[in-house]
Amino acid sequence: MRGVLWLAWRQQRLMIGVGTLLLLAVTAWVAYMRSGMMALIDDYGFVPCKGWNGGCESLGTFMVLNGSTDSIRALGTLGLALPALIGVFWGAPLLGREMETGTFKLALTQGVSGRRWFAARFGLAAVFAVIASLQIAALVAWWWSPVSNTLDGLYWYDAYIYNATGPASVACALFGLAVGTAVGLLVRRTLPAMAVTLAAIAAATVVTRLLRTGWTDPETRITPGMTPKKRVGSAWSTGEFGYLTPDGREHDINTPVCQTSGEELRQCMAEHGFVARYHKVHPSSDFWTFQWIETALYLGVAAALVAMVLYVLRRPTATVRTAATVAAPTSNAAATERAGV
């Protein structure tokens, strides 16, 4: 390791070392906690009840879920917050501190281009961001999988699971790093850049959450007549359900109200000419569709931000080098004059 890569390592080794120790500590904690959960499963004869499948509840099921759900949620919260942590504490100071203190000028007067200097620093940070996000995502998925989508536990669409697993979590970590880096370059003051980065990543997370159900059309489950409705199971309900007329028109559950059961429901449906009920959901298979769409979005925006940073860095490089070239003869002339030559 030499040159700008060596310099990047020297400047970021503390962050990498601390991050590595934290990852090792989290891994040890997850291994310990998951082994306890698996022991409970063995002791109580836990049978996974995927989705809201009434009738399969048992003492073992509730014991296992009560003992593990909150801890898994805590780990998922770490995965959810990881892009913001990377962006705020690593991305924003990556160039922002250099610009604020002016130390970037020294690097650019040592025969190193701005792009090469940036590539070494950002590349090293990006490698660790990928490793850290992959590690957390794998730990969340490993711990959650035995009790996934079970009764009142955590489901695939919960933020603690969705945002902490899958390829989108890794892409979001790179997005957070890119946002912090770009903001640090433009703001050129570390603390304000950290605040702006946090707000930008939080806003992006909220927006993707709001738009997620629009990525694909939901599945419409139709229940003819009085046939018992198919259980929601592990699907993500959109909250859209109601009644169908013979021509296929949908009537929301609240217009008119037929929220009864048995004979009352039959009579209500007959009075309004309803022949079936419908319910719109996103099946668990949509997890991967949503994940890959958001992965492409995060990586696309991250790539655009990196391209912008490279463009901006191209301009000050020549200025800094010119200043250094002019400064050198001036200093030499001053030294000659002081010597009386």
MOZI-V236600 format. One record per backbone hydrogen bond with DSSP energy under -1.0 kcal/mol. NH is the residue of the N-H (numbers start at 1). CO is the residue of the C=O. E is the energy in kcal/mol with one decimal. If there is no record, write none. Layout:
NH|CO|E, NH|CO|E
//
This chain:
7|3|-2.0, 8|4|-2.6, 9|5|-2.4, 10|6|-2.4, 11|7|-2.1, 12|8|-1.6, 13|9|-1.4, 16|12|-2.4, 17|13|-2.7, 18|14|-2.7, 19|15|-2.6, 20|16|-2.4, 21|17|-2.2, 22|18|-2.2, 23|19|-2.3, 24|20|-2.3, 25|21|-2.2, 26|22|-2.7, 27|23|-2.4, 28|24|-2.2, 29|25|-2.2, 30|26|-2.6, 31|27|-2.4, 32|28|-2.1, 33|29|-2.7, 34|30|-2.9, 35|31|-1.7, 36|32|-1.5, 37|33|-1.9, 38|34|-2.6, 39|35|-1.7, 40|36|-1.9, 41|37|-2.2, 42|38|-2.2, 43|39|-2.5, 44|40|-2.6, 46|41|-1.7, 51|149|-4.4, 53|51|-1.7, 54|52|-1.4, 56|53|-1.4, 62|58|-2.0, 63|59|-2.5, 64|60|-2.6, 65|61|-2.5, 66|62|-2.7, 67|63|-1.5, 69|65|-2.7, 72|68|-2.6, 73|69|-2.5, 74|70|-1.9, 75|71|-2.0, 76|72|-2.7, 77|73|-2.1, 78|74|-1.6, 79|75|-2.0, 80|76|-2.5, 81|77|-2.2, 82|78|-1.3, 85|81|-2.5, 86|82|-2.8, 87|83|-2.6, 88|84|-2.9, 89|85|-2.3, 90|86|-1.5, 91|86|-2.6, 92|87|-2.4, 96|92|-1.2, 97|93|-1.0, 99|95|-2.7, 100|96|-2.4, 101|97|-2.4, 102|98|-1.4, 104|98|-1.1, 105|102|-1.3, 107|103|-1.2, 108|104|-2.0, 110|107|-1.2, 117|113|-2.5, 118|114|-2.4, 119|115|-2.9, 120|116|-1.9, 121|117|-1.6, 122|118|-3.2, 123|119|-2.4, 124|120|-1.7, 125|121|-1.8, 126|122|-2.8, 127|123|-2.1, 128|124|-1.7, 129|125|-2.3, 130|126|-2.3, 131|127|-2.2, 132|128|-3.0, 133|129|-2.4, 134|130|-2.5, 135|131|-2.3, 136|132|-2.4, 137|133|-2.4, 138|134|-2.5, 139|135|-2.1, 140|136|-2.6, 141|137|-2.3, 142|138|-2.4, 143|139|-2.4, 144|140|-2.4, 145|141|-2.0, 147|144|-1.5, 148|145|-1.1, 149|154|-1.8, 151|49|-1.6, 151|51|-1.4, 153|150|-3.1, 158|155|-1.8, 161|158|-1.4, 162|158|-3.2, 163|159|-1.5, 169|166|-1.1, 171|167|-2.4, 172|168|-2.5, 173|169|-1.5, 174|170|-1.9, 175|171|-2.3, 176|172|-2.7, 177|173|-2.1, 178|174|-2.5, 179|175|-2.8, 180|176|-2.5, 181|177|-2.3, 182|178|-2.6, 183|179|-2.8, 184|180|-2.5, 185|181|-2.0, 186|182|-2.0, 187|183|-3.2, 188|184|-1.9, 193|189|-2.1, 194|190|-2.3, 195|191|-1.9, 196|192|-2.4, 197|193|-2.4, 198|194|-2.2, 199|195|-2.1, 200|196|-2.4, 201|197|-2.6, 202|198|-2.3, 203|199|-2.3, 204|200|-2.2, 205|201|-2.3, 206|202|-2.1, 207|203|-2.5, 208|204|-2.3, 209|205|-1.7, 210|206|-2.2, 211|207|-2.2, 212|208|-1.3, 214|211|-1.8, 215|212|-2.0, 219|281|-3.5, 221|279|-3.3, 223|277|-3.3, 225|275|-3.1, 227|224|-2.1, 235|232|-1.9, 236|282|-3.1, 238|280|-2.2, 242|278|-1.9, 243|251|-2.7, 244|276|-2.8, 245|249|-1.7, 248|245|-2.4, 251|243|-2.6, 253|241|-1.9, 255|252|-2.0, 260|258|-2.6, 266|262|-2.0, 267|263|-2.5, 268|264|-2.3, 269|265|-2.6, 270|266|-2.2, 271|267|-2.4, 272|268|-1.5, 274|269|-2.7, 275|244|-2.7, 276|244|-1.2, 277|223|-2.3, 278|242|-1.9, 279|221|-1.6, 280|240|-2.6, 281|219|-2.7, 282|236|-2.5, 286|283|-2.2, 287|284|-1.7, 290|286|-3.0, 291|287|-2.4, 292|288|-2.5, 293|289|-1.9, 294|290|-2.4, 295|291|-2.4, 296|292|-2.0, 297|293|-1.9, 298|294|-2.8, 299|295|-2.5, 300|296|-2.2, 301|297|-2.5, 302|298|-2.5, 303|299|-2.6, 304|300|-2.0, 305|301|-2.4, 306|302|-2.4, 307|303|-2.3, 308|304|-2.1, 309|305|-2.3, 310|306|-2.4, 311|307|-2.0, 312|308|-2.5, 313|309|-2.6, 314|310|-1.0, 316|312|-1.0, 320|316|-2.7, 321|317|-2.4, 322|318|-2.4, 323|319|-2.3, 324|320|-2.1, 325|321|-2.3, 326|322|-2.4, 327|323|-2.2, 328|324|-1.7, 329|325|-1.1, 330|326|-1.5, 331|327|-2.3, 332|328|-2.0, 333|329|-2.5, 334|330|-2.2, 335|331|-2.1, 336|332|-2.0, 337|333|-2.3, 338|334|-2.2, 339|335|-1.6, 340|337|-1.0, 341|336|-2.1
//
